[in-house]
Amino acid sequence: MKREKVIQSLISIAAVIILLVILNKVLTPFQARIFNLGGIYIILAISMNLINGFVGLFSLGHAGFMAVGAYTSALLTMSREAKEMNFFLEPIVPWLLDVQLPFPIAIIIGGLMAALAAALIGAPVLRLNDDYLAIATLGFSEIIRVIFTNTQSLTNGALGLKGLPYIGVTDSPKEAIWWIWGLVIITIVFMVLLINSTYGRAFKAIREDEIAAEAMGINLFKHKMMAFIIGSFFAGIGGALLGHYMNTIDPLLFRYLLTFNIILIVVLGGIGSITSSVISAIVVTIAQELLRVLDGKMQIGSLIINGVPGTRMVVFSALLMLVILFYQRGLMGTNEFSWSWFKKLPFKTKKAKIS
């Protein structure tokens, strides 16, 4: 049985790689850009789902960890010339001026710095529950943003950082597909292995009933801290990818609204499901772009309708409300992708009866 699952997992990964090859050929640069943004949001949604969905912690600090990862990776990959051009109001700290690391190393360090920040903030706040934890983590996120806004010689303050090295060798969204979606595959595989391990079962036990989990010998603080640090690590990775993909970052990018956007994806798909986060992130990213036409001038036959800025988000919010009303547990709830789904499909032919 275990061998069968390994074979099925390898087939799934191979199918995804083949799909990426096909999409890399057929997608336009604009479509590839949207597709890549969906991949980044998958990493962010899965990392938040680990904390909020599988462990049941109500954390609102994701934007802060994304900021730590993004700024760390940006400062470690920018050339000396790019740093001098950005830091014209006040010179950058000398020990960072000549530092330039390869993108893969810098992005891992960005994730580790986000994990370190999570370890520092998690020690006091993870002893809180529910609303108090949400307020504490939201406050931490805003503190990080304010610190980055006022440390001119370290982060360039409110001016932000521009001209970040792009993901890959060239500025092509199609080349970035392999970087971003490669990390998406790694993230999904890691999370699946984690959730199906003894740690994952402990996470779910804590989510269902902390008192019962503690009575069974589960160390609540240890497992909460572990999930918090791992989720923050991948949040830092996602923040670094987003910064390099946009070529620019500033403190306003990492406001609390960014955290709420990720929560929206998690809740829409289903809290406590990796598959739902993947599907929801892609659906939300594509839907927001498809509805952008509502903000501009539209022509329906001979009728011309002048678009009103903001109509796109109004319609999008209304659609989300309808989904939540009819699917209160999200599109998939806690269900996960399984090969047994295909066994239930009506593909089998009926056996002829022998008279």
Phi, psi and omega per residue, in radians:
M1 nan -0.744 3.133
K2 -1.134 -0.704 3.129
R3 -1.113 -0.662 3.134
E4 -1.113 -0.692 3.126
K5 -1.159 -0.669 3.115
V6 -1.114 -0.762 3.126
I7 -1.100 -0.742 3.129
Q8 -1.127 -0.669 3.110
S9 -1.142 -0.734 3.113
L10 -1.132 -0.672 3.086
I11 -1.097 -0.708 3.136
S12 -1.099 -0.782 3.132
I13 -1.120 -0.735 3.119
A14 -1.096 -0.697 3.124
A15 -1.119 -0.687 3.111
V16 -1.144 -0.730 3.131
I17 -1.102 -0.738 3.097
I18 -1.089 -0.725 3.107
L19 -1.087 -0.698 3.121
L20 -1.128 -0.674 3.095
V21 -1.073 -0.767 -3.132
I22 -1.144 -0.810 -3.127
L23 -1.127 -0.607 3.116
N24 -1.116 -0.444 3.128
K25 -1.492 -0.654 -2.957
V26 -1.700 -0.419 -3.081
L27 -1.319 2.490 2.995
T28 -1.337 2.856 3.115
P29 -0.962 -0.681 3.128
F30 -1.162 -0.796 3.125
Q31 -1.114 -0.659 3.099
A32 -1.127 -0.615 3.127
R33 -1.129 -0.776 3.117
I34 -1.135 -0.720 3.131
F35 -1.066 -0.708 3.123
N36 -1.201 -0.671 3.081
L37 -1.076 -0.663 3.065
G38 -1.059 -0.686 3.105
G39 -1.118 -0.717 3.111
I40 -1.111 -0.734 3.134
Y41 -1.196 -0.455 3.052
I42 -1.099 -0.811 3.129
I43 -1.056 -0.770 -3.124
L44 -1.163 -0.726 -3.117
A45 -1.171 -0.737 3.137
I46 -1.129 -0.719 -3.133
S47 -1.139 -0.666 3.090
M48 -1.260 -0.619 3.134
N49 -1.128 -0.566 3.078
L50 -1.052 -0.774 -3.091
I51 -1.330 -0.923 -3.032
N52 -1.452 -0.599 -3.025
G53 -1.597 -0.854 -3.037
F54 -1.479 -0.516 3.133
V55 -1.783 -0.424 3.116
G56 1.485 0.342 3.080
L57 -1.497 2.369 -3.126
F58 -1.667 1.424 -3.087
S59 -1.774 2.403 3.108
L60 -2.178 0.502 -3.071
G61 -1.849 0.270 -3.033
H62 -1.061 -0.695 -3.116
A63 -1.078 -0.608 3.113
G64 -1.140 -0.751 3.120
F65 -1.199 -0.608 3.051
M66 -1.088 -0.710 3.136
A67 -1.111 -0.738 3.126
V68 -1.060 -0.816 3.135
G69 -1.130 -0.718 -3.098
A70 -1.163 -0.823 -3.108
Y71 -1.202 -0.667 3.119
T72 -1.080 -0.874 -3.125
S73 -1.124 -0.694 -3.123
A74 -1.097 -0.827 -3.100
L75 -1.192 -0.459 -3.123
L76 -1.482 -0.289 -3.094
T77 -1.867 -0.321 -3.108
M78 -1.232 2.504 3.107
S79 -1.321 2.906 3.116
R80 -1.040 -0.735 -3.131
E81 -1.108 -0.728 -3.138
A82 -1.150 -0.648 3.127
K83 -1.194 -0.726 3.121
E84 -1.128 -0.613 3.135
M85 -1.242 -0.615 3.140
N86 -1.342 -0.742 -3.059
F87 -1.602 1.201 -3.134
F88 -1.643 -0.379 3.091
L89 -1.346 -0.710 3.132
E90 -2.566 2.282 -3.082
P91 -1.066 2.604 3.085
I92 -1.211 2.686 3.117
V93 -0.992 2.388 -3.006
P94 -0.990 -0.616 -3.039
W95 -1.269 -0.140 3.100
L96 -1.864 -0.180 -2.993
L97 -1.088 -0.782 -3.048
D98 -1.759 0.160 3.130
V99 -1.449 2.169 3.068
Q100 -2.588 1.944 -3.092
L101 -1.930 2.754 3.050
P102 -1.069 2.645 -3.080
F103 -0.978 -0.832 -3.114
P104 -1.026 -0.719 -3.140
I105 -1.183 -0.752 -3.106
A106 -1.109 -0.685 -3.094
I107 -1.237 -0.575 3.067
I108 -1.199 -0.715 3.091
I109 -1.106 -0.647 3.078
G110 -1.058 -0.747 3.087
G111 -1.130 -0.692 3.136
L112 -1.164 -0.650 3.099
M113 -1.162 -0.658 3.067
A114 -1.142 -0.686 3.091
A115 -1.137 -0.666 3.089
L116 -1.108 -0.753 3.085
A117 -1.071 -0.674 3.110
A118 -1.138 -0.672 3.122
A119 -1.137 -0.674 -3.134
L120 -1.217 -0.751 -3.111
I121 -1.409 -0.494 -3.075
G122 -1.243 -0.537 -3.113
A123 -0.955 -0.815 3.107
P124 -1.503 -0.667 -2.947
V125 -1.431 -0.419 -3.099
L126 -1.283 -0.074 3.016
R127 -1.474 -0.113 3.085
L128 -1.584 2.896 -3.125
N129 -2.285 2.667 2.948
D130 0.919 -2.150 -3.014
D131 -1.086 -0.617 -3.115
Y132 -1.148 -0.690 3.092
L133 -1.149 -0.717 3.130
A134 -1.069 -0.784 -3.133
I135 -1.147 -0.723 -3.117
A136 -1.130 -0.783 -3.128
T137 -1.233 -0.624 3.065
L138 -1.120 -0.697 3.085
G139 -1.109 -0.698 3.096
F140 -1.074 -0.748 -3.140
S141 -1.049 -0.749 3.139
E142 -1.230 -0.602 3.091
I143 -1.087 -0.770 3.104
I144 -1.026 -0.789 -3.120
R145 -1.097 -0.735 3.141
V146 -1.167 -0.696 3.107
I147 -1.084 -0.786 3.131
F148 -1.144 -0.509 3.123
T149 -1.256 -0.495 -3.011
N150 -1.903 0.060 3.069
T151 -1.777 1.383 -3.023
Q152 -1.065 -0.713 -3.062
S153 -1.406 -0.141 -3.127
L154 -1.907 -0.749 -3.080
T155 -2.070 0.020 -3.075
N156 1.205 0.301 2.992
G157 1.017 -2.486 -3.092
A158 -1.199 -0.309 -3.140
L159 -1.236 -0.430 3.130
G160 1.275 -2.983 -3.123
L161 -2.100 2.276 -3.122
K162 -2.123 2.737 3.134
G163 1.313 0.577 3.097
L164 -1.137 2.526 3.079
P165 -1.012 2.370 -3.122
Y166 -1.330 2.767 3.106
I167 -1.233 2.094 -3.105
G168 1.712 -3.043 -3.092
V169 -1.420 -0.729 -3.131
T170 -1.924 2.926 3.127
D171 -1.480 0.791 -3.102
S172 -1.830 2.162 3.075
P173 -1.032 -0.507 -3.130
K174 -1.216 -0.630 3.089
E175 -1.222 -0.593 -3.141
A176 -1.178 -0.331 3.130
I177 -0.958 -0.747 -3.063
W178 -1.214 -0.634 3.092
W179 -1.180 -0.930 -3.038
I180 -1.166 -0.874 -3.075
W181 -1.326 -0.370 2.969
G182 -1.114 -0.752 3.081
L183 -1.198 -0.564 3.069
V184 -1.077 -0.802 3.139
I185 -1.091 -0.761 3.121
I186 -1.076 -0.749 3.140
T187 -1.090 -0.805 -3.115
I188 -1.116 -0.802 -3.136
V189 -1.062 -0.781 -3.140
F190 -1.080 -0.788 -3.106
M191 -1.171 -0.665 3.111
V192 -1.104 -0.795 3.116
L193 -1.111 -0.675 -3.137
L194 -1.169 -0.820 -3.083
I195 -1.177 -0.556 -3.133
N196 -1.500 -0.002 3.122
S197 -1.559 -3.133 3.095
T198 -1.125 -0.561 3.087
Y199 -1.128 -0.729 3.119
G200 -1.085 -0.703 3.103
R201 -1.157 -0.600 3.072
A202 -1.173 -0.694 3.088
F203 -0.995 -0.841 -3.109
K204 -1.142 -0.624 3.107
A205 -1.131 -0.710 3.093
I206 -1.112 -0.707 3.128
R207 -1.084 -0.733 -3.076
E208 -1.280 -0.783 -3.097
D209 -2.839 1.882 -3.089
E210 -1.160 -0.675 -3.104
I211 -1.145 -0.772 3.119
A212 -1.159 -0.678 3.126
A213 -1.107 -0.738 3.125
E214 -1.168 -0.628 3.106
A215 -1.143 -0.469 3.109
M216 -1.442 -0.013 3.087
G217 1.713 0.171 3.129
I218 -1.419 2.247 3.093
N219 -1.368 1.823 -3.030
L220 -1.079 -0.871 -3.065
F221 -1.117 -0.715 -3.135
K222 -1.057 -0.832 -3.078
H223 -1.272 -0.631 3.063
K224 -1.099 -0.770 3.138
M225 -1.119 -0.710 3.138
M226 -1.066 -0.850 3.136
A227 -1.117 -0.687 -3.126
F228 -1.112 -0.751 -3.122
I229 -1.221 -0.776 -3.139
I230 -1.120 -0.787 3.112
G231 -1.075 -0.680 3.134
S232 -1.225 -0.601 3.077
F233 -1.027 -0.840 -3.134
F234 -1.263 -0.465 3.020
A235 -1.135 -0.697 3.080
G236 -1.126 -0.686 3.076
I237 -1.082 -0.804 3.132
G238 -1.109 -0.696 3.105
G239 -1.132 -0.689 3.104
A240 -1.136 -0.755 3.103
L241 -1.067 -0.758 -3.133
L242 -1.092 -0.749 3.136
G243 -1.106 -0.818 3.141
H244 -1.190 -0.567 -3.123
Y245 -1.252 -0.573 3.120
M246 -1.528 -0.200 -3.138
N247 1.200 0.056 -3.128
T248 -2.748 2.560 3.052
I249 -2.447 2.676 3.017
D250 -2.676 2.838 -3.066
P251 -1.027 -0.552 -3.122
L252 -1.152 -0.397 3.117
L253 -1.135 -0.483 -3.025
F254 -1.872 0.700 3.031
R255 -1.271 2.971 -3.117
Y256 -1.095 -0.356 3.113
L257 -1.099 -0.529 3.105
L258 -1.147 -0.682 3.073
T259 -1.092 -0.744 -3.133
F260 -1.126 -0.599 3.079
N261 -1.094 -0.688 3.125
I262 -1.231 -0.692 3.075
I263 -1.052 -0.690 3.113
L264 -1.003 -0.786 3.139
I265 -1.100 -0.762 -3.113
V266 -1.123 -0.815 -3.097
V267 -1.199 -0.689 -3.136
L268 -1.102 -0.734 -3.133
G269 -1.308 -0.763 -3.102
G270 2.413 2.160 -3.108
I271 -1.324 2.212 3.123
G272 1.630 0.486 3.116
S273 -2.518 2.204 3.109
I274 -1.248 -0.748 -3.134
T275 -1.039 -0.722 -3.119
S276 -1.132 -0.641 3.119
S277 -1.140 -0.681 3.131
V278 -1.124 -0.874 -3.105
I279 -1.133 -0.807 -3.081
S280 -1.123 -0.694 -3.141
A281 -1.082 -0.732 3.131
I282 -1.200 -0.772 -3.118
V283 -1.096 -0.808 -3.112
V284 -1.132 -0.766 -3.121
T285 -1.094 -0.781 -3.139
I286 -1.216 -0.723 -3.110
A287 -1.089 -0.689 3.130
Q288 -1.102 -0.589 3.118
E289 -1.365 -0.681 3.125
L290 -1.121 -0.593 -3.122
L291 -1.442 -0.071 -3.122
R292 -1.100 -0.401 3.132
V293 -1.084 -0.398 -3.127
L294 -1.219 -0.371 -3.139
D295 -1.417 -0.268 -3.109
G296 -1.863 -3.000 -3.133
K297 -1.355 2.280 -3.126
M298 -2.071 2.478 3.092
Q299 -2.113 2.074 3.102
I300 -2.021 1.713 -3.039
G301 1.152 -2.128 3.105
S302 -1.609 -0.081 -3.111
L303 -1.569 2.213 3.104
I304 -1.936 2.165 -3.124
I305 -1.978 2.126 3.092
N306 -1.370 2.100 -3.100
G307 -1.208 2.627 3.092
V308 -1.920 2.141 3.131
P309 -0.975 2.315 -3.128
G310 1.766 -0.208 3.138
T311 -1.061 -0.629 -3.126
R312 -0.993 -0.807 -3.095
M313 -1.274 -0.526 3.090
V314 -1.129 -0.845 3.131
V315 -1.123 -0.728 -3.141
F316 -1.093 -0.738 3.120
S317 -1.133 -0.683 3.110
A318 -1.111 -0.707 3.105
L319 -1.123 -0.685 3.107
L320 -1.115 -0.706 3.124
M321 -1.082 -0.701 3.118
L322 -1.122 -0.725 3.133
V323 -1.101 -0.783 -3.110
I324 -1.161 -0.603 3.129
L325 -1.137 -0.698 -3.072
F326 -1.645 -0.395 3.099
Y327 -2.224 1.381 -3.025
Q328 -1.145 -0.412 3.106
R329 -1.711 0.235 -3.120
G330 1.609 3.085 -3.090
L331 -1.114 -0.598 -3.099
M332 -2.117 -0.118 -3.088
G333 1.133 -2.248 3.109
T334 -1.821 0.217 -3.115
N335 -1.265 2.614 3.102
E336 -2.134 2.762 3.062
F337 -1.074 2.392 3.125
S338 -2.533 2.501 3.100
W339 -1.177 -0.291 3.118
S340 -1.186 -0.334 3.073
W341 -1.016 -0.717 -3.082
F342 -1.210 -0.475 3.114
K343 -1.225 -0.399 -3.124
K344 -1.536 -0.182 -3.137
L345 -1.210 2.563 -3.060
P346 -1.401 1.003 3.126
F347 -1.677 -0.297 -3.028
K348 -1.327 2.444 3.081
T349 -1.527 2.524 -3.126
K350 -1.279 2.405 3.113
K351 -1.307 2.400 -3.125
A352 -1.273 2.393 -3.124
K353 -1.379 2.385 3.113
I354 -1.686 2.057 -3.113
S355 -1.488 nan nan
